[in-house]
Amino acid sequence: MNIPLNKHETEELKKFFDEIDQDNNGKIDRQELKQLLETIWGTNTDIDINQAVQSTFNKCDLNQDGFISFDELTSLAKSDPISSDLTEE
């Protein structure tokens, strides 16, 4: 199922993307995602952060170039409403 995002949702997703994209190169690499997850979950957790990074890339990196672009993140948010909840405050 593909659910369209409204303007506000797209803007919030872009802000979220830009916060993760620490080097401002327009794409999220594995290290940037890992840093985000460590910030959210901490390093002392039962959650395997490396596995979470791999799982996220398996789901988001549609062209398999080793990065997550804004378009790829948007595609995930459109197809998985639970993922788009990440940007809500």
N, C-alpha and C positions, 0 to 999 in steps of 0.2 A: 504494500500500500504506500502511496506517495502523497503526503499531506503538505500542501503549500504553506510556506511561512509568510506571515504578514510582515509589513515593513519594520515594526517594532521588534519582532522576533529575530529578523535578519540583522538588525542593528545590534541587538544584544549578543547574538552569536558572533558577530564580527568583533565586538569588544572582548569577548571571551577568547576568541582566537588570537587576537593581538596581544593579550596578556600572556598567553602561553608561548607565543612566537618571540622569545627573548632577543634573538639577534635580528629581528625585523626583516627577514629575508622572504617573507610571504609564505612560509611553509613551516610545519612543525616537525621536528626530528625526534628520534627516540629519546634523546637526552632531555630535551625540553619537556616532553610528556612525563618522563620519569621524575623530573624535578617537581612538576605540578603534583603528581600523585604522592610524592614524598612530603610535600607541603600539606596536602589534604590529610593523608593517613599517618604521616610520621614514618620514621625509619624503624621504629620498634613496634612492628605490627605482625599479625599472623598472615596478613595478605601478602602474597608473592607479587611484589611490584613489577618485577621483570616479566612475569607471566601476564600481568594486567596490561603492560605496555604491548607485549606481543599480541595479545588478544585484540586490543584496540586497533593496532596496525592491520591485523588480519581483516578486521571489519571495515576500517576507514580508508586504507591506502588502496584505492580502487585500481590505480594504474601501476601499482607495485614498484614505485620508484624510490621507496624508502622514506618518504615524507608524506605528511597529511596536508593537503592544500585546503584553502577555505572552501572551494567548491566541493571537495570530498567530504569535509565536515558538514557542509550544508546538505549534501545528499543523505548523509546518515541521519541528520536531524529530521529531514523530511520523511524518511522511511521508518524511523524509530522514535516515536513521540516521547518515550522515556528518556532518550538521550538529550532531547531538546530541553527537558526539565533542568538539566545541569546549568543552564544559563539564567534561570529564574532566581530572583533574589527574594 
